[in-house]
Amino acid sequence: MAQKKQIEVDVAKIRMAIQSGIPLTITTYTLPHEMEEYMGEVLKVFLTEVNQIQMVESLSYCLKELANNAKKANTKRIYFEDHNLDINNKADYVQGMEHFKEDTLNNIDYYLQKQKDHGLYIRVIMQTRNNRVKIEVRNKAELTGFEYKRIHDKITRAQQYKSVEEGLAQLLDDSEGAGLGLVIMILVLKKIGLTDENYQVISENGETITRLILPFSQEMQDDITELSETFVKLIDGLPEFPENITEINRVINDPNSKMSDIAQKISNDVSLTAELLRMVNSAAFGLASPCHSIGEAVKLAGLRGIKNILFSIGSIQALPGSEDESGKALWDHSYCVAFYSYNLARSLCRGANERALIDDSYVCGLLHDMGKLVFENAQSDTMEQIFKLCEEHGVSPVLFERMVAGVNHGEIGARIAEKWNFPPVIVNVIRYHHEPLTAPDEYRKLTGIIYVADLLSHVHEGMVDYSQFEPSILKEFGINSEDELQNLSDRLHKAFIRDKR
């Protein structure tokens, strides 16, 4: 018999997901053995990358148990449908379960194929945010009341045992036998210091979601927090926001200023005038006709638009692109997200009171990764101090870079924006652009736009797919399928390429 090829683990994609704070997803319909092995390897790499290697053995068991339970739940739906039984009817449920295991094992290929034909997936999601690891197993079938009760009965039962060994001794002698894996899983979590509060089972939107929320070790959390705060203090040595632009913004904010005063103030700075006209006339801002003077620019773009362009220019000047490839890639990504954000905002913000969202979208897209840009441009003496502290705390410098420039970069960027007296909308979008659902209500829609634009920029690269987007955000923006998302990505990418020429 030919040996089945092992699925290769893409370490670069795992790192990218960790650094961007986006979910890493694996989807299967039949869960063959090689897919189980692949999931285990991805989990191992994922936990190793965030320095949580101590969880690998325990969580590997939990992931395998949850994935197989999800597969069994999907098989059950096909079996009940084939036998004309209503899975939500208690009598039918009891009747169906009487021969379910035997019948499906004897014809498993048939049932697995039908699961695939019906689109009954098993989806594993791994994500790290705010010093926590989240692991979810989702399957395309909501729990019945009987199943939900049974799960919670097993969780309650597991709480009676003090150890895995005690649970095994008791349950192996139990004539029921069923649910052993779930009880052992709860005991395994307890063994690594977690409780049933770290384990959630919910049904919504046609899915069953089993979720594990796992905090980093307390020592690790304390070290990362302290190092992050130290980094923020050290970056006080960054260049100040350009004074010429700060002064122009003061004039714009003065209620007694006239349009002509503002235009004159800008025109006095030749290099700023040239850069501002270049940005105003770019396809990103979509003006109906070319703009040839600052006076025209102020009228066409509006005061809010001009202010945002000035914030953009000032940030570019204060955080110049690095000579190396990584710095250039960061700015290229930022320009792409800015372009996507503006075009998405124009399509999605049609209300009379939403003009400000369109005006703010470009600058928020451009500066969403300010934390990464700050980290990239940090002076060598700053990094030397940070790495010395890492050594004192026993924290890998590589890990610190991944966590601060990755997971925590939104907070760092927001603090810099506050230091430079940026308006609250820019500060909040930078802070929450990876977690739009947690943004303050008044900034949530724009934060959602930047979030979608950011991930869309990675879709074309093949690093992000439909399953990694927050479903409620996509639904809010009228994106209901993978094809719709891909078409949107293709249109925006082509438009962005044209704009760059």
MILOTI-641127 format. One record per atom (N, C-alpha, C): x, y, z. Coordinates in steps of 0.1 Angstrom, whole numbers, plus 2048, in hexadecimal, padded with zeros to 3 digits. Each point is the difference from the previous one (the first is absolute). Layout:
residues N
XYZ;...
***
This chain:
residues 501
8097F4800;7F780C800;80980C800;7FD80A7F7;80880C7FF;7FE80980D;80B805804;7FF80980C;7FB80D7FC;7F6805809;7FA80D7FD;80A80B803;80080A7F7;80A80B801;7FC80980C;80A803808;7FE80980C;7FE80E7FB;7F7807806;7FD80E7FD;80B809806;8068097F8;80B808804;7FA80C808;80780280C;7FC80C808;80780C7FB;7F880B7FE;80580D7FB;80480880C;80C800805;80480780C;7FF80F7FD;8038057F4;7FF80E7FD;7F2805802;7F67F97FC;7F2804801;7FC80080E;8057F7808;7FD7FF80F;80580D806;80D8037FD;80680C806;7F880D7FC;7FC8007F3;7F980C7FC;7F3802807;7F97F5802;7F3800808;80280580E;80B7FB806;80380480E;80380F801;8098047F7;80580E800;7F480A7FC;7F77FB7F8;7F58097FC;7F47FF809;8007F6809;7F57FE809;7F37FB7FA;8027FA7F4;7F47FA7F9;7FF7F1802;7F47FB7FF;7FF7F2802;8067F77F6;8067F5804;8067F67F7;7F57F57FF;7FC7FC7F4;7F57F77FF;8047F37F8;7FA7F5803;8027F47F9;7F27FA7FE;7FC7FD7F4;7F37FA7FD;8017F37FA;7F87F6805;7FF7F37FA;7F27FB800;7FC7F77F8;7F37FA800;7FF7F2805;80C7F97FF;8007F2803;80A7FC80B;809809804;80A7FE80A;8077F37FF;8077FE7F4;8087F47FF;80C80180A;8077F4801;80B80080A;80B80A7FD;8038027F3;80B8097FD;7FC80F803;7F3803800;7FB80D804;80180280F;7FD7F5808;80280080E;80F803804;8097F97F9;80E802802;80480F7FD;7FB8057F5;80380D7FB;7FC80A80B;7F37FF805;7FB80980A;80980080C;8047F4804;8097FF80C;80D8077FE;8067FF7F4;80D8077FD;7FE80F7FF;7F58057FA;7FD80E800;7FF80580E;7F97F9809;7FE80480E;80E801807;8087F67FD;80D800807;80980C7FB;8008037F3;80780C7FB;7FA80D806;7F3800800;7F980C805;80480380E;7FF7F6809;80380280E;80F803803;8087F97F8;80F803801;80380E7FC;7F98057F6;80380E7FB;7FC80A80B;7F67FD808;7FD80A80B;8057FB80E;80A7F87FF;8077FB80C;7F77FA80B;7F77F87FB;7F67F9809;8027F07FD;80D7FC7FF;8037F27FD;7FA7F780B;7FF80580C;7FB7F780B;7F27FC7FE;7F88067F7;7F37FC7FD;7FE7F67F5;80B7FD7F9;7FE7F97F4;7FA7F2802;8067F8809;7FB7F3802;7F17FF804;7FC80980A;7F3800805;7F68057F5;80380B7F9;7F78057F6;7FF7F87F4;80B7F87FD;7FF7F77F4;7F57F5803;8007FB80C;7F57F7804;7F38067FF;7FE80C805;7F4807800;7FB8037F1;8098047F8;7FC8037F2;7FC7F47F9;8077F5802;7FC7F37F9;7F27FC805;7FD80180D;7F37FC805;7F58097FB;80280D7FF;7F68097FC;7FD7FE7F1;80B7FF7F8;7FE7FE7F2;7F87F37FC;8047F5808;7F87F47FD;7F2801805;7FD80780B;7F2802804;7F98087F6;80680A7FA;7FA8087F5;7FC7F77F4;80A7F77FD;7FE7F77F4;7F47F7803;8007FB80C;7F57F7804;7F2807800;80080C804;7F3808800;7FB8027F2;80A8037F6;7FC8017F2;7FB7F37FA;8077F5804;7FB7F37FB;7F27FD805;7FE80380C;7F37FE807;7F48077F8;80380C7FB;7F68077F8;7FC7F87F3;80B7FB7FA;7FD7F97F3;7F97F3803;8047F980B;7F97F3803;7F2802803;7FD80A808;7F1803804;7F88037F4;8068087F7;7F98047F3;7FE7F47F8;80A7F77FF;7FE7F47F8;7F57F7805;7FE80080D;7F67F7806;7F3807803;7FF80C7FA;7F3808802;7FC80280F;80A803808;7FE80380E;80380E803;7F8806809;80180E804;80A80180C;80C8057FE;80A80080A;7FC80980C;7F68087FE;7FB80980B;7F57FA808;7FB7F47FB;7F57F9807;8067F6809;7FC80080D;8067F780A;7FF7F27FD;7F47FC7FC;7FE7F17FC;8087FC7F4;8008097F6;8097FD7F4;80E800804;804809809;80F800803;8047F3807;7F87FC80A;8037F3807;8007F47F6;7F78007F7;7FF7F57F6;80C8017F7;80480B7FB;80B8027F7;80D7FC806;80380480C;80C7FD807;8027F2804;7F57F87FF;8017F2804;80A7F87F7;8008037F3;8087F97F6;80A8097F9;80180D804;80880A7F9;80E7FC7FE;8067FC80B;80F7FD800;8037F47F7;7F87F6802;8037F37F8;7FD8037F1;7F58067FD;7FD8027F2;80A8097F9;80480B806;8098097FA;80E7FA7FE;8057F980B;80D7FA7FF;8017F67F4;7F57F97FE;7FF7F67F5;8008067F3;7FC80D7FF;7FF8067F2;80580E801;80C802807;80580D803;8038097F3;8057F97F6;8048087F4;7F38077FA;7F57F9800;7F48057FB;7FB80C807;8017FF80D;7FB80C809;80A80C7FF;80D7FD7FF;80980B7FF;7FF8077F3;7FD7F97F5;7FE8067F3;7F4809800;7F57FB807;7F4808800;80280C809;8087FF80A;80380C808;80680B7F7;80A7FB7F8;80780A7F7;7F68057F6;7F77F87FA;7F78047F6;7F680B806;7FD7FE80D;7F7809807;80780D806;80D8017FE;80780B805;80280180F;7FF7F4806;8017FF80F;80F800804;80580C802;80F801803;8037FE80E;80D7FE803;80680180D;80B80B7FE;7FF80A808;80A80B7FF;80780380D;80D8007FF;80880380C;80680E7FE;7FF80880B;80480E800;80A80280B;80C8057FE;80980480A;80380E7FF;80180780B;80380E800;80680580D;80980A7FF;80580580D;7FE80F800;7FA80580B;7FD80E802;80180380F;80580B803;80080580E;8057F680A;80C7FA7FD;8067F6809;7F77F4803;7F87FC7F6;7F87F4801;8017F87F3;7FE7F3801;7FF7F87F4;7F17FB800;7FA8027F4;7F27FB7FE;8017F57F6;7FA7F4803;7FF7F57F7;7F17FC7FF;7FB8007F4;7F27FD7FE;7FF7F47F6;7F67F7802;7FC7F67F7;7F28027FC;7FD8037F4;7F28037FB;7FC7F57F7;7F37FC801;7FA7F77F6;7F38057FB;7FC7FD7F4;7F48067FA;7F47F9804;7FD80080D;7F37FA805;7FE80580E;7F5806803;7FD80480D;7FD7F580A;80380180C;7FD7F680A;7F17FF802;7FC7F3803;7F27FF804;80080280F;7F4801806;7FF80280E;8057F4808;7FE7F47FA;8057F4807;80F7FF800;8068047F5;80F8007FF;80680B809;7FA80B801;80580B808;8007FC80F;7F57F9804;7FE7FC80E;80B7F5803;8027F77F7;8097F5802;80E806802;8048097F8;80D806801;80280780E;7F6807804;80280780D;7FF7F680C;7F97F57FE;8007F580A;80E7FB802;8077FE7F4;80D7FA801;80A80A806;7FE80D7FD;80980A806;7FE80080F;7F3800805;7FD7FF80E;8077F4806;7FF7F57F9;8057F3806;80F801801;8078067F6;80E802800;80580880D;7F8809804;80480880C;8007F880D;7FB7F47FF;8007F780C;80D7FA803;8087FF7F5;80D7F9801;80C809802;80A7FC807;80B808803;80B7FF7F6;8007F57F9;80B7FD7F6;7FB7F87F4;8088007F6;7FD7F87F4;8007F1804;8097FC809;8017F2804;7F37FC807;7FB808809;7F47FD807;7F47FF7F7;80080A7F7;7F57FF7F6;8007F47F7;80C7FC7FC;8017F47F8;7FB7F3808;8057FF80C;7FD7F5808;7F17FF802;7F980B803;7F1800802;7F97FD7F3;8048077F5;7F87FF7F4;8017F37F8;80C7FA801;8027F37F9;7F87F5806;7FC80280D;7F77F6807;7F18037FE;7FE80C7F9;7F28057FF;7FA7F97F3;7F57FA802;7F97F97F5;7FD80A7F5;7FE80D803;7FC8097F5;80C8027F6;80B803806;80C8017F7;80080C7F7;7F58047FB;7FF80B7F6;80580D807;8068097F8;80480D805;80D7FF808;8077F5800;80D7FF807;80A80A7FB;8018027F3;8098097FA;7FE80F805;7F4804801;7FD80D804;80380380F;7FD7F6808;80480180E;80F800802;8077F87F9;80F800801;80580D7FB;7FA8067F6;80580D7FB;7FF80B80A;7F4800807;7FF80A80B;80A7FE80B;8037F3803;80A7FD80A;80E8047FC;8037FE7F3;80D8047FA;801810802;7F68077FD;80080F801;80380380F;7F97F9809;80180380E;80F7FD804;8067F67FA;80E7FD804;80A80B7FC;7FD8087F6;80980B7FC;7FB80D806;7F87FF80B;7FC80C807;7F48077FB;7F87FA7F7;7F48077FA;7F47FA806;7F58077FF;7F37FC805;7F67FF7F5;7F47FB803;7F67FF7F6;7FC80E7FB;80380A806;7FE80E7FC;8088037F3;80B7F97FE;8088017F4;7FA7F97F4;7F57F9803;7FB7F77F5;7F18047FE;7FD8037F4;7F28047FC;7FA7F87F5;7F37FD801;7F97FA7F5;7F48087FD;7FF8057F3;7F58087FC;7FB7FC7F3;7F38037FD;7FA7FD7F3;7FB80E7FB;8048047F4;7FA80C7FA;8038007F1;7F78067F8;8018027F2;8037F27F9;7F97F6804;8027F37FA;80C7F8803;80880580A;80C7F9803;8007FC80F;8087F6803;8047FD80E;80E805802;80380880A;80D805802;8057FB80E;80B7F9800;8077FC80C;80C808801;80180880B;80B80A801;8087FE80D;80D8017FE;80A7FF80B;80780E801;7FF80780B;80780D802;80B7FD80A;80C8027FC;80B7FC808;80A80B802;80180580D;80980B802;80F7FC7FF;8088097FC;80F7FD801;8037FE80E;80B7F9803;8057FF80E;80180E806;7FD80180D;80080D807;80E8067FF;80A7F9801;80E8057FF;8028067F2;7FB7F97F6;8018057F2;7F880D7FE;7F4800805;7F880C7FF;80780C807;8057FE80C;80680B807;80D8057F8;8087F77FB;80C8047F9;7FC8087F3;7F77FB7F8;7FC8077F4;7FA80E803;7F880080A;7FA80D804;80A80A804;80A7FC808;80A809805;8098057F5;8047F67F7;8088047F5;7F98097F6;7F37FE7FE;7F88087F7;80080E805;7FD80280D;80080D806;80D807800;80B7F8802;80D8067FF;8038057F1;7FC7F87F7;8028047F2;7F880D7FD;7F4801804;7F880C7FE;80780C806;8067FF80C;80780B807;80D8047F8;8077F57FB;80C8037F8;7FD8077F3;7F57FD7FA;7FD8077F3;7FD80E801;80080680C;7FF80E802;80B8077F8;80A7F97FD;80C8057F9;7FD8017F1;7F47FC7FB;7FD8027F2;7FF80E7FC;8028037F4;7FF80E7FB;7F2805803;7FF80D804;7F3806802;7F98017F2;7F3801801;7F88027F4;80480E7FA;8028007F2;80680C7FA;7F880D804;80880A805;7FB80C805;7F88087F6;8058007F3;7F98087F6;7F27FB7FE;7FE7F3801;7F37FA7FE;7F780380C;8067FF80C;7F980280D;7FB80F800;8088097FB;7FC80E7FF;7F58027F7;8007F97F4;7F58027F7;7F37FA806;8017F5807;7F47FA806;7FA80A80B;809807807;7FB80A809;7F880B7F9;8058047F4;7F880A7F9;7F37FA7FB;8007F47FB;7F37F97FC;7F680080C;8067FD80C;7F77FE80B;7FB80D806;80680B7FC;7FB80D804;7F38057FA;7F5801807;7F48037FA;80080E7F9;809808803;80180D7F9;8088007F3;8067F57FD;8087FF7F4;7F77FF7F4;8058077F5;7F97FF7F3;8067F67F7;7F97FB7F6;8067F77F7;80C8057F9;80080D7FE;80C8067F9;80C800809;7FD80280D;80B80080A;8077F2800;7F77F6800;8057F2801;8087FD7F3;7FB8047F4;8077FD7F4;80D8077FF;80080D805;80D807800;80A7FA809;7FC7FC80C;8097F9809;8077F47FA;7F87F87F9;8057F47FA;8098037F4;7FC80A7F8;8078047F4;80E806804;80280580C;80D805804;80B7F5801;7FB7F4801;80A7F4801;8007F97F2;80A8027F8;8007FB7F3;8007F17FF;8087F9808;8007F27FF;7F37FA805;7FA80680B;7F47FB805;7F58027F5;80080B7FA;7F68037F5;8007F67F5;80D7FC7FC;8017F67F5;7FB7F3804;8037FC80D;7FC7F3805;7F17FF802;7FA80B805;7F2800802;7F88007F3;8048077F6;7FA8007F3;8017F27FA;80C7FA802;8017F27FA;7F67F6806;7FE80180D;7F77F7807;7F28037FD;7FC80D7FF;7F38047FD;7FC7FB7F2;80A8017F6;7FD7FC7F3;8017F17FD;8047F880A;8017F27FE;7F37FA7FE;7FF7F47F9;7F47FA7FE;7F97FC80D;8087FE80A;7FA7FC80D;7F580A805;80280D7FD;7F780A805;7F48027F6;8027FC7F4;7F58007F6;7FA80D7FD;80880B7FF;7FA80D7FD;7FB8007F1;7F68077FD;7FA8007F3;8098067F5;80880A804;8098067F7;80D803807;80C8017F9;80C803806;80080D808;80880080B;80080C808;80E8067FF;80180D7FD;80D8077FC;80580A80B;7F780380A;80580980A;7FB7FC80E;80680580A;7FC7FC80E;7F2806803;7FD80C7FA;7F3805802;7F57F77FB;8037FA7F4;7F67F67FA;8007F4809;80C7FB805;8007F4808;7F880180C;80180C807;7F980280C;7F18007FE;7FB8067F5;7F28007FC;7FB7F27FC;8087F97F8;7FC7F37FB;8007F580B;80B7FF808;8027F680A;7F980380D;7FD80D802;7FA80480D;80B80180B;7FC80780A;80A80180B;8047F3807;7F67F8802;8037F3806;8097F77F7;7FD8017F3;8087F87F7;80E805800;80280E800;80D8067FF;8087FC80D;7F980180C;8067FC80C;8057F2800;7F87F77FB;8047F27FF;80C7FE7F7;8008077F5;80C7FF7F7;80C805807;7FF80B808;80B805807;8057F680B;7F77F9806;8047F680A;8087F57F9;7FB7FC7F4;8077F67F8;80E8047FC;80180C7FB;80D8057FC;80A80180C;7FB80580B;80880280C;8057F3805;7F87F6800;8047F2805;80A7FA7F7;7FE8027F3;80A7FB7F6;80E807802;7FF80C803;80D808802;8067FC80E;7F87FD80A;8057FD80D;8057F1801;7FA7F87F8;8037F2800;8047FC7F2;80C8047FB;8047FE7F2;8017F17FE;7FE7FC7F3;8027F27FC;80E7FB802;8017F4806;80D7FA802;8077FD7F3;80D7FF800;8077FC7F4;7FF7F17FD;7FD7F980B;7FF7F17FE;7F37FC7FA;7FF7F47FC;7F47FA7FA;7F4800809;8027FD80D;7F47FF809;7FA80E802;80880A801;7FA80E802;7F88047F3;8067FD7F5;7F98047F3;7F37F87FF;8007F4804;7F47F77FF;7F5806809;80480580C;7F6805809;7F980C7FA;8088097FA;7FA80C7FA;7F77FC7F4;8057F77F8;7F87FC7F4;7F37FA805;8007F880A;7F47FB806;7F780B805;80580A806;7F980B806;7F98087F5;8078037F5;7FA8077F5;7F47F87F9;8027F3800;7F67F77FA;7F4800809;8017FF80D;7F5800809;7F980E800;80780A7FF;7FA80E7FF;7F78017F3;8057FB7F5;7F98007F3;7F37F8802;8027F4805;7F47F7801;7F680680A;80580680B;7F780580A;7F780C7FA;8078087F9;7F980C7FA;7F57FB7F6;8037F67F8;7F77FB7F6;7F47F8807;8047F980A;7F57F9807;7F780A807;80580A806;7F880A807;7F78077F6;8058037F4;7F78077F7;7F47F77FC;8037F3800;7F57F67FC;7F67FE80C;80680080C;7F87FB80B;7FA80C808;80580C7FF;7FB80B808;7F88097F8;7F37FE7FF;7F78077F7;7F780A808;8007FE80D;7F7809808;80580E800;7F6809802;80480F800;80980380B;8007F880B;80980380C;80D7F87FF;8037FA7F5;80B7F77FF;80C8057F8;7FE80D7FB;80B8067F8;80D800807;80080280E;80C801807;8087F2800;7F87F57FF;8077F37FF;8087FF7F3;7FA8057F6;8088007F3;80C809801;7FE80C806;80C809801;80B7FA808;7FC7F880B;80A7FB809;8067F37FC;7FA7F97F6;8047F27FC;80E7FF7FB;8048097F8;80E7FF7FA;80B80180A;7FF80B809;80B802809;8007F480B;7F47FB803;7FF7F580A;8067F37FA;7FD7FE7F3;8067F57F9;80F8017FF;80580C7FD;80E8027FE;8087FE80D;7FA80480C;80780080C;7FC7F480A;7F87F77FB;7FB7F5808;80B7F8807;80B7FE7F8;80B7F9806;80B809805;7FD80B805;80A80A805;8097F980B;7FA7F7808;8087F980A;80B7F87FA;7FD7FA7F5;80B7F87F9;80A8097FA;7FB80C7FA;8098097FA;80A80680B;7FA80380C;80880580B;80B7F6804;7FC7F3801;8097F6804;80B7FF7F5;7FC8007F3;80A7FF7F5;80A80C801;7FB80C804;80980B7FF;80780380E;7FE7F880A;80680280D;80F8017FF;806809807;80E8017FF;8077F4806;80D7FE7FC;8077F4804;80280080F;80380C806;80280080E;7F47FC808;7F48047FB;7F37FC806;7FF7F1800;8037FA7F5;7FE7F17FF;80B7F9808;80B806802;80B7FA808;7FB80080F;7F980B804;7FB80080E;7F57F5801;7F77FF7F6;7F57F7801;8067F1800;8097FD7F8;8067F37FF;8077FC80D;80680A806;8077FE80D;7F67FC80B;7F4807800;7F57FD809;7FB7F27FD;7FF7FD7F3;7FB7F27FD;8097F6806;80D8027FF;8097F7806;7FF7FE80F;7FD80C807;7FE7FF80E;7F47F9804;7F58017F7;7F47F9803;7FF7F27FB;80B7FC7F9;8007F37FA;7F67FE7F4;7FC80C7FA;7F78007F5;8088007F3;7FD7F87F6;8078007F4;7FD80D7F8;80B8077FC;7FE80D7F8;7F77FD7F4;8027F57FA;7F87FD7F4;7F17FF804;7FD7FA80B;7F27FF805;7FB80E803;808808807;7FC80E803;7FC8077F3;8087FF7F6;7FD8077F3;7F37FC7FB;7FE7F3800;7F37FA7FB;7F4806807;80280080E;7F4804808;7FE80F7FF;80A808801;7FF80F801;7FD8057F2;8087FC7F6;7FE8057F2;7F47F97FA;7FC7F5806;7F57F97FA;7F3802808;7FD7F780A;7F4801807;7FD80D807;80A807805;7FE80C808;80380D7F8;8017FF7F3;80480C7F8;7F580A800;7F37FC801;7F5809800;80180A80B;8037FA80C;80180980C;80C8097FF;80B7FB7FB;80C8097FF;7FD80B7F6;7FA7FD7F5;7FD80A7F6;7F780A805;7F67FC808;7F6809805;80780A80A;8097FB808;807809809;80980A7F9;8067FD7F5;8078097F8;7F780B7FA;7F57FB7FB;7F68097FA;7FB80A80B;7FE7FC80C;7FC80880B;80B80B803;80D7FB800;80B808802;80180C7F6;7FC7FD7F4;8008097F5;7F38087FF;7F87FF80A;7F3807800;7F77FE7F4;8007F37FC;7F67FD7F5;7F2800805;7F68027F8;7F27FF805;7FD7F2804;7F6800809;7FC7F3806;7FC7F57F6;7FA8047F4;7FC7F67F7;80D7F87FB;80A8077FD;80D7F97FB;8067F880B;80080580C;8067F980B;7F87F3803;7F38007FF;7F87F4803;8007F67F5;8008057F4;8017F67F5;80D7F9800;80B807803;80D7F9801;8007F680B;7FA80480C;8007F780B;7F87F37FE;7F48017F9;7F77F57FF;7FF7FA7F2;8098037F7;7FE7FB7F2;8017F17FF;8057F9809;7FF7F1800;7F57FB808;7F9808808;7F57FC808;7F480A7FF;7FB8027F4;7F680A7FD;7F37FF809;7FD7F4804;7F47FE808;80280680E;80C802805;80280680D;80380F7FF;7FF8067F4;80280E7FF;7F5808806;80280C805;7F4808804;7F68027F5;7F3801804;7F68007F6;80280A7F5;80480C803;80180B7F6;80B7FD7F6;8097F7803;80B7FD7F7;7FF7F27FA;7F67F9804;8007F27FC;7FE7FD7F1;7F88087F9;7FE7FE7F2;80D8037F8;80780B803;80C8037F9;80B7F6804;8007FC80C;80A7F6804;7FE7F37F9;7F37FC7FE;7FD7F47F8;8048017F2;7FF80C7FA;8058027F2;80F7FF7FF;807805809;80F7FF800;8047F1802;7F87F9809;8037F2803;7FE7F87F3;7F58027F9;7FD7F97F4;80B8037F5;80380D7FF;80A8047F6;80E7FA803;8037FF80C;80D7FA805;8017F27FC;7F57F8803;8007F27FD;7FF7FE7F0;7F88087FA;7FF7FF7F1;80D8017F9;809809806;80D8027F9;8087F3801;7FD7F7809;8077F4802;7FA7F47F8;7F38027FC;7F97F67F8;8077FD7F3;80480B7F9;8067FF7F3;80E7F9801;80680180C;80D7FA802;7FF7F1804;7F37FC802;7FE7F2804;8027FD80E;80280A808;8037FE80F;7F4800808;7F48057FB;7F4801808;7F57FB7F7;7F67F9805;7F47FB7F9;7F3804807;7F57FD7F9;7F3804805;7FD7FC80E;8057F4804;7FD7FB80D;80780880B;80A8087FD;80780780A;7FA80E804;7F68047F8;7F980D803;7F57FE80B;7FE80A808;7F580080A;7F37FF7F8;7F87F5802;7F47FF7F8;7F680C801;7FE80580D;7F780B802;80480C7F8;80D8037FF;80480C7F9;7FD7FE7F1;8037F47FA;7FD7FE7F2;7F18027FE;7F87FA808;7F28017FF;7FB80E800;806808809;7FC80E801;8038087F3;80B7FC7F9;8048067F4;7FA7F97F4;7F77F7801;7F97F97F5;8097F77F8;80A7FA807;8097F67FA;7FC7F2805;7F97F87F8;7FA7F4805;8067F37FB;80A8017F8;8067F37FB;80F8037FC;8077F47FF;80E8017FD;8028067F2;7F77FD7F7;8018067F2;7FF80F800;7F6805808;7FE80E801;80D807806;8057FA80A;80D805806;80B8007F6;8027F57F9;80A7FF7F6;7FF80A7F5;7F38027FB;7FE80A7F5;80380E805;7FD80380D;80380D805;80F802801;8077F6805;80E801801;8078027F2;7FB7F97F6;8058017F2;7FE80E7FB;7F4806802;7FD80D7FB;80980B806;8017FF80D;80880A808;80F7FF7FC;8057F37FE;80E7FE7FD;8038067F2;7F77FE7F7;8028057F2;80080F800;7F7806808;7FF80F800;80C805807;8057FA80A;80C805807;80C7FF7F7;8027F67F8;80B7FE7F7;7FF80C7F6;7F48027FB;7FF80C7F6;80480D806;7FC80280D;80380C807;80F802802;8077F5801;80F801803;8078047F3;7FA7FE7F4;8088027F4;80280F7FD;
***
